[in-house]
Amino acid sequence: MSDSTDPIVQIRLSDLLTLRAAVANPRSPPRVLALSAPAEPPLPSPAAEYLNTKAAAALLGVSPKCLETWRARGEGPPFAQLGRAVRYQAAALRAWAASKP
């Protein structure tokens, strides 16, 4: 028999002990283990703050081609370019859209 365990058959020792106690004494209610909440919520990834042209266009309600044209003319929202990749900050897009009549 191999030393590897089948993932379908794996069971925690605490679950096994609880089950064993419930079978031994069927009148007692099973113990409920309280799960503790994580101390801090996970931080959003920095990449989530930046949108590509397609996502930025969807946020603004315009076509990606419109954003590309604005970029070429220097008229559109602020953007960052890393090599060939163009990214827009979500907060900057919202501020730019709010400033437009």
LUMVOSE-948392 format. One record per residue (C-alpha): x, z negated, y; residue in three letters; residue number from 1. Coordinates in nm, 4 decimals, m for minus. Example, Ala and Ser with C-alpha at 12.3 -4.5 7.8 and 13.67 -1.06 7.14 Angstrom:
<atom east="1.2300" up="m0.7800" north="m0.4500" res="ALA" n="1"/>
<atom east="1.3670" up="m0.7140" north="m0.1060" res="SER" n="2"/>
//
This chain:
<atom east="0.0000" up="0.0000" north="0.0000" res="MET" n="1"/>
<atom east="0.1359" up="0.0834" north="0.3451" res="SER" n="2"/>
<atom east="0.2066" up="m0.1704" north="0.6175" res="ASP" n="3"/>
<atom east="0.0069" up="0.0204" north="0.8798" res="SER" n="4"/>
<atom east="m0.3427" up="m0.1008" north="0.9551" res="THR" n="5"/>
<atom east="m0.6492" up="0.1130" north="0.9856" res="ASP" n="6"/>
<atom east="m0.7744" up="0.0937" north="1.3491" res="PRO" n="7"/>
<atom east="m1.1353" up="0.0927" north="1.2318" res="ILE" n="8"/>
<atom east="m1.0798" up="m0.2178" north="1.0204" res="VAL" n="9"/>
<atom east="m0.8814" up="m0.4180" north="1.2765" res="GLN" n="10"/>
<atom east="m1.0443" up="m0.7441" north="1.3829" res="ILE" n="11"/>
<atom east="m0.9230" up="m1.0227" north="1.6078" res="ARG" n="12"/>
<atom east="m0.8373" up="m1.3504" north="1.4418" res="LEU" n="13"/>
<atom east="m1.0664" up="m1.5402" north="1.6796" res="SER" n="14"/>
<atom east="m1.3581" up="m1.3146" north="1.5763" res="ASP" n="15"/>
<atom east="m1.2788" up="m1.3718" north="1.2134" res="LEU" n="16"/>
<atom east="m1.2705" up="m1.7500" north="1.2598" res="LEU" n="17"/>
<atom east="m1.6004" up="m1.7435" north="1.4513" res="THR" n="18"/>
<atom east="m1.7606" up="m1.5359" north="1.1764" res="LEU" n="19"/>
<atom east="m1.6236" up="m1.7669" north="0.9094" res="ARG" n="20"/>
<atom east="m1.7618" up="m2.0728" north="1.0930" res="ALA" n="21"/>
<atom east="m2.1026" up="m1.9066" north="1.1336" res="ALA" n="22"/>
<atom east="m2.1202" up="m1.8255" north="0.7634" res="VAL" n="23"/>
<atom east="m2.0151" up="m2.1782" north="0.6689" res="ALA" n="24"/>
<atom east="m2.2754" up="m2.3401" north="0.8984" res="ASN" n="25"/>
<atom east="m2.5629" up="m2.0957" north="0.9606" res="PRO" n="26"/>
<atom east="m2.7673" up="m2.3438" north="1.1714" res="ARG" n="27"/>
<atom east="m2.5096" up="m2.3820" north="1.4489" res="SER" n="28"/>
<atom east="m2.5175" up="m2.1208" north="1.7268" res="PRO" n="29"/>
<atom east="m2.2122" up="m1.8967" north="1.7466" res="PRO" n="30"/>
<atom east="m1.9553" up="m1.9786" north="2.0107" res="ARG" n="31"/>
<atom east="m1.9506" up="m1.7500" north="2.3091" res="VAL" n="32"/>
<atom east="m1.6129" up="m1.6907" north="2.4615" res="LEU" n="33"/>
<atom east="m1.6114" up="m1.6531" north="2.8381" res="ALA" n="34"/>
<atom east="m1.4103" up="m1.3649" north="2.9722" res="LEU" n="35"/>
<atom east="m1.2194" up="m1.4352" north="3.2890" res="SER" n="36"/>
<atom east="m1.2363" up="m1.1881" north="3.5743" res="ALA" n="37"/>
<atom east="m0.9114" up="m1.0306" north="3.6900" res="PRO" n="38"/>
<atom east="m0.7433" up="m1.2216" north="3.9715" res="ALA" n="39"/>
<atom east="m0.7314" up="m0.9272" north="4.2122" res="GLU" n="40"/>
<atom east="m0.9045" up="m0.5911" north="4.2097" res="PRO" n="41"/>
<atom east="m0.6709" up="m0.3030" north="4.1346" res="PRO" n="42"/>
<atom east="m0.5248" up="m0.1288" north="4.4360" res="LEU" n="43"/>
<atom east="m0.6313" up="0.2308" north="4.4946" res="PRO" n="44"/>
<atom east="m0.3616" up="0.4817" north="4.4276" res="SER" n="45"/>
<atom east="m0.2000" up="0.6350" north="4.7365" res="PRO" n="46"/>
<atom east="m0.2880" up="0.9791" north="4.6023" res="ALA" n="47"/>
<atom east="m0.6590" up="0.8929" north="4.6332" res="ALA" n="48"/>
<atom east="m0.6217" up="0.8817" north="5.0133" res="GLU" n="49"/>
<atom east="m0.5095" up="1.2438" north="5.0292" res="TYR" n="50"/>
<atom east="m0.7270" up="1.5465" north="4.9514" res="LEU" n="51"/>
<atom east="m0.6350" up="1.9019" north="4.8717" res="ASN" n="52"/>
<atom east="m0.7856" up="2.1902" north="5.0691" res="THR" n="53"/>
<atom east="m1.0796" up="2.2380" north="4.8339" res="LYS" n="54"/>
<atom east="m1.1783" up="1.8682" north="4.8371" res="ALA" n="55"/>
<atom east="m1.1271" up="1.8432" north="5.2144" res="ALA" n="56"/>
<atom east="m1.3480" up="2.1478" north="5.2690" res="ALA" n="57"/>
<atom east="m1.6194" up="1.9927" north="5.0522" res="ALA" n="58"/>
<atom east="m1.5973" up="1.6694" north="5.2526" res="LEU" n="59"/>
<atom east="m1.6350" up="1.8587" north="5.5808" res="LEU" n="60"/>
<atom east="m1.8987" up="2.0975" north="5.4489" res="GLY" n="61"/>
<atom east="m1.6976" up="2.4138" north="5.5171" res="VAL" n="62"/>
<atom east="m1.5253" up="2.6668" north="5.2944" res="SER" n="63"/>
<atom east="m1.1600" up="2.6301" north="5.1938" res="PRO" n="64"/>
<atom east="m1.0934" up="2.9630" north="5.3658" res="LYS" n="65"/>
<atom east="m1.2278" up="2.8147" north="5.6916" res="CYS" n="66"/>
<atom east="m0.9786" up="2.5267" north="5.6667" res="LEU" n="67"/>
<atom east="m0.6970" up="2.7729" north="5.5963" res="GLU" n="68"/>
<atom east="m0.7907" up="2.9752" north="5.9053" res="THR" n="69"/>
<atom east="m0.8087" up="2.6632" north="6.1223" res="TRP" n="70"/>
<atom east="m0.4675" up="2.5579" north="5.9898" res="ARG" n="71"/>
<atom east="m0.3153" up="2.8952" north="6.0784" res="ALA" n="72"/>
<atom east="m0.4616" up="2.8784" north="6.4307" res="ARG" n="73"/>
<atom east="m0.3717" up="2.5107" north="6.4800" res="GLY" n="74"/>
<atom east="m0.7365" up="2.4242" north="6.5420" res="GLU" n="75"/>
<atom east="m0.8378" up="2.2194" north="6.2404" res="GLY" n="76"/>
<atom east="m0.7930" up="1.8618" north="6.1285" res="PRO" n="77"/>
<atom east="m0.4432" up="1.7150" north="6.0920" res="PRO" n="78"/>
<atom east="m0.2704" up="1.7855" north="5.7628" res="PHE" n="79"/>
<atom east="0.0551" up="1.7168" north="5.5807" res="ALA" n="80"/>
<atom east="0.2539" up="1.9799" north="5.3997" res="GLN" n="81"/>
<atom east="0.4975" up="1.8961" north="5.1210" res="LEU" n="82"/>
<atom east="0.6561" up="2.2184" north="5.0102" res="GLY" n="83"/>
<atom east="0.3629" up="2.4468" north="4.9382" res="ARG" n="84"/>
<atom east="0.1161" up="2.1632" north="4.8884" res="ALA" n="85"/>
<atom east="m0.1211" up="2.0974" north="5.1789" res="VAL" n="86"/>
<atom east="m0.2952" up="1.7595" north="5.1885" res="ARG" n="87"/>
<atom east="m0.5457" up="1.5993" north="5.4243" res="TYR" n="88"/>
<atom east="m0.5911" up="1.2258" north="5.4739" res="GLN" n="89"/>
<atom east="m0.9532" up="1.1354" north="5.4055" res="ALA" n="90"/>
<atom east="m0.9662" up="0.8913" north="5.6989" res="ALA" n="91"/>
<atom east="m0.8171" up="1.1512" north="5.9364" res="ALA" n="92"/>
<atom east="m1.0754" up="1.4076" north="5.8233" res="LEU" n="93"/>
<atom east="m1.3609" up="1.1689" north="5.8940" res="ARG" n="94"/>
<atom east="m1.2168" up="1.0797" north="6.2355" res="ALA" n="95"/>
<atom east="m1.1667" up="1.4469" north="6.3236" res="TRP" n="96"/>
<atom east="m1.5207" up="1.5354" north="6.2150" res="ALA" n="97"/>
<atom east="m1.6616" up="1.2451" north="6.4185" res="ALA" n="98"/>
<atom east="m1.4756" up="1.3625" north="6.7291" res="SER" n="99"/>
<atom east="m1.6357" up="1.7082" north="6.7127" res="LYS" n="100"/>
<atom east="m1.9720" up="1.7628" north="6.8930" res="PRO" n="101"/>
//
